[in-house]
Amino acid sequence: TTSYIGRVEQLMLYRSDVQKEEDWLKPNAVLGAFEARAAKKSVACAQNLSKFTNPEEGFQELSVDLVEAAVAHCQLIVVSKFIEKLQKDIPGKGVKHQLELLCSIYALSLLHKHLGDFLSTGCITPTQGSLANDMLRSLYSQLRPNAIGLVDAFNYTDHYLGSVLGRYDGDV
């Protein structure tokens, strides 16, 4: 799960080449941004920790940064494993397409939520961030017709869902 660190020199120079919304559907575009973000946050933590003579003091002082680097790493792992599993055969008509939509929505929603990290580390530009948000809205529209079926697949109770509009039996 840390093999990307072996390419840290490359990742420190990484700049996304996304030019249009659809580019965010390419696994390499997503993985590149997530790997570079995680690597850059880890390197920044290591550099800042090296400035402290007392490591315990450094860890205490930089605990927020360390948590953010850990979150970036964990998100990279989840996104990369999701993408990796989608490269295999998935039985069922249309199942793979729906999972690809969910994977893209997951990755781009994380990118949207942590856009500041991606921008501040220089992994993507503000324009690329805007393209990712546009693609995310488009993906929501594509997924919407199957949203009820996907939620029903988890067999959640009405109480657990807590929906004001929807019910388990599909009646509004």
N, C-alpha and C positions, 0 to 999 in steps of 0.2 A: 504493500500500500504506500510505500515511500519511494518507489523506484523513480518517480519523477524528479526527486531531489538529485539524482545522478546527472540530470541535465540542467542543473541550476544556472550555469553560465548562460545557456541558451534562453532559459525562462526569464532571466533577469532582463534580457533584451527584447523579450516578446512584445509585439504589438499586433493586435488583431487585424486581419485583412478583410473583415466583413465590410461589404459595400452595399448590400441590399438586404431587405428583411429575410428573404428565403435563405440567405447564407447562414442564418442562425439555426437552420434545420440540419446543417452539416455537423456530424459528431465531432470532427476535428476542430471546428470553430469554437464549439462549446467547451470541449476538453482543454483546448489551448488556453482559453481565458481563465478557466477554473484552476488549471495547473499553475499558470503564471501568478495568479492572485495568491494561491497558497504558498508558493515558493517565495515570492517577494515579501509576504508577511512574515514568514519564518526567518528569512535572512535579516529582515529589519529587527526582529526580536533578538536574534543572535548578536547582531552588531550592537544593539543597545545594551544587552546583558554584558558584553565584553567590556563595557565602560565602567562597570562596578567592580570594586576590589573585593567586596563581600557578595558572593553569589546569592545568599539568602536575601539580602537587602535588594538585590537586583530583581529577583523573582517577585518579591513583595511589591516593589515599586512598579514593575511592568506586568502585573497580573492581568490587567484588562487587555493589554496587547497580546499576551500569551493565550488568553482565552479566545480572542478574535482569530489568532493564527490557528488554533486548534479547531475552531468552528469552520474556517476556510478549508482546512485539511479534510475534516469529516464530510463536508458538503461535496468536495471533490471526489472522495471515495464513493459516496452514494451515487452521484451522477455518473461516474466512470463505470461502476458495476452495473447500473441500469442500462447504459449504452452497450456495455459488453454483452449482457444477456440478450439484448435485442439483435445481436449479430447472429444468433442461433435460430434454428427453426422453431417456430411457435405454432402448435396445432390450433385449429379452429378458424373458421372463416371470419376474417376481419379483425381477429384478436390482435394480431401483430400491429396492424395499423392503429388501433386504439391505444395500445401500449406505447407506440412511438409518439402519438399525440400527448399522452400523459407524461412521457419522459421529457419531451420538449417543454411542456407546460411547467413541469417541476423545475427543470434547469433554468428556464427563463424567468420564472417567478423568484427563484433564489437570486438570479442576477439583478432583477428589479429591486428586490428587498435590500440587497447589499451593493447597490449601484455605486455608492460612495467609495466602497473598497476597490471596486474594479476601476473606477476613474482615478482615485488617488494613487493607485499602484501603476497607473499608466497602461494597464492591460487593454483597455478599450477607450475610445474617444466618446465625448458626449453624443455625437451623431450616431455612433454605433449603439450606444445605450438607448437612444430614442428608437432606433430600428428594432432593437430587441423588444421594447415595450409595444411597438406596433405589431410585431409578429406574435407576441403573447396575446394581444386582443384578438387577432385573427384565429389563433389556435383555440381560444375560448369559444368562439363562434362555431368552429368545426366540431368541437367536443359537445357542445350544448345539447344537440339532439339525443345523445346517448347518456347524458348525465344521470338521469333517473335509473337507467339500467345498470350503470356502473356503481351507483350508490347502493342499489338493491342487491348487487352481487355480494356485498359485505353483510347483508342480512341484519342491519341495524334496526333497533326498535324505534317507534315514533318518539318515545321519551328520550332516547339517546340522541337522535337527530335534532330534536328541539326545534323543528321547523314550524313556523307560523302558518305557512301555506301548504306544505306537502304532508301527506300521510302515507303510511306503509302500503295501503291498498291502492294508492295512486290518485285518490280523490282529493280535490283541493278543498 
